[in-house]
Amino acid sequence: MQWWMWLVLGFGLISAELVVPSFFIIWFGVAAIVVGLLVIVLAPAIGVQIAVWAVLSALLTVLWFRVFKQRTVSSSGMSDAALGEVGLLVHDVRPYHPGKVRFQRPILGADVWDCAAEREISTGARVRVVAVEGSTLRVESAEHPAH
């Protein structure tokens, strides 16, 4: 393959990330761009090009998820990122029945989180995160906070 083909593939994969927000396709694109630059400098055989792309793609993806996973496991990091955030309730929440809250911008890679509340709050209400309990957010109404 010629160098420009790798660059087109790389930018195409990175652009696909905008359509499919999974945040791993980008690493295949980055690897393709690196291979394209490698082809300009060294002109390796097609088998070597594909092998470098596959290994680099896998390495970048594993590194990304390893770093990302460490960030999400840290409860202190989650608390810092979520406390005080205001979101929109997309599924009713009441005591002992969890709901779901959607945030305008993702928090640690997700824009929808499970939530719990001490009082019943209906779908469509704005809620504020007051505590983090494992992977569940404790929320209260942003319009009528319980004090």
N, C-alpha and C positions, 0 to 999 in steps of 0.2 A: 504494500500500500504506500501511497505517496504521503508526504508529511501533511499536506493540506487536507487530505481525507480524514486524518486523525483529528485535526483541529476542528473541522466541521462536525465530526461525530461528537467531540468533546463539548463544543458550544451547544450542539443540539441536545445532548443529555442534560447539560446544566439548565437549558431553557425548559426542558421537560419537567424539571423539578418545580418550576413555577406552576405547572398544571397539575402535577401529582405531588402534593406536599408531604412526601414521606421522609425527606431529608436523608436519603441514602443514594439516590440516583446521581446526585451532584458529585459524589466521589468517583463514580465511573467516568463522568465527564472530565473531572480533574485529571484522572489517570490517562485518559485519551489525549488530553492536551500535552501532558508530560511526554507521552510516547511520540506525539507529533514533533515536539522539540528535539527529542532524542533522534528521531529519523533525520532531521535537518543536520544534526551534528555528526552522527555515526553511521547512518544508513544501514541498520541491521536487517537481517533477513526477515521475511514476513512471520515465520514461526517464532522468532525471538520477539518481534513486536507484539504479537498476540500474547505470548507468555508474560512479558513485562506488563502489559495492560491488565491481564487477569490477576497477577500477583499484586500489583500496585492497587488495583481496585479493591481486592479483598483486604489488603493491609489497611488502606485508608478507612474502609467501612468498619472493620473490627476496631481500629483505634477510635473512631468517632463514637461508636456505641459503648465502648469501654469507658471513655471519658464522660460521655453523656450519662451513662448508667450510674457512675460514681456520684455525679452531681445530683441525680434524682433520689438516690438512696439516703443521702445526708438530710436528716430531718431538720437540722438547723438551717441548711441552705433552702429547703422548701419553706420553712417558716418565714425566713427573711424575704423570699420572693413572693409569698402569697399574702402575708398579713396586711390588712388594710385595703386589699384590692376589692374593687366593686365589680360585680358581674350581674348577669341577667339569669334568673331562674328559668330553666327550660323544662323542669319537671317538678311538680309539687313536692314540698318537703314538710314533714311534721314529725313530732317526737316518735322515735323508734321506726320511722319509715324514711329512708334516705331519698334525697332528690338529686338533681343535677343542675350545675351552674355553668354558664358559658361566659368566658371573658373575652373582651374585645381584642386583646393581644394574648398570645399563648404564654402560659406560665410553665416553665421547664418543659417546653415542647408540646403541651396539650392545651387546648382552649376550652375543653369540657371536663369538669371534675365532679366526682361524687361529693355530696354535701349532706350535712346533718344540721338540725336546728332544734332549739328548745321549744319553739312555738311554731304553729302551722303558718306556712308562707305559700301563697299561690303562684302558679306559673305566671311568668311575665313580670314579677316583682324584681326590683333591684335589691341585691343583697351584698353585704360586706363580710369579708373573711375576718373572723375574730380569733381563730385558733386552727392549728393543724393537728389532726389525730391520725397518725399513720398516713394512709393515702386518701383520707377523707378530710374535707375542709368543714370546719364548724362555722356556720354563717348566721347572721342576723339581718333583719330588714334594714336596708340603708335609709328608707324613709322614716321608719319608726323604730330606732334602735332600743333594745331592752337595757335599761340601766338599773 
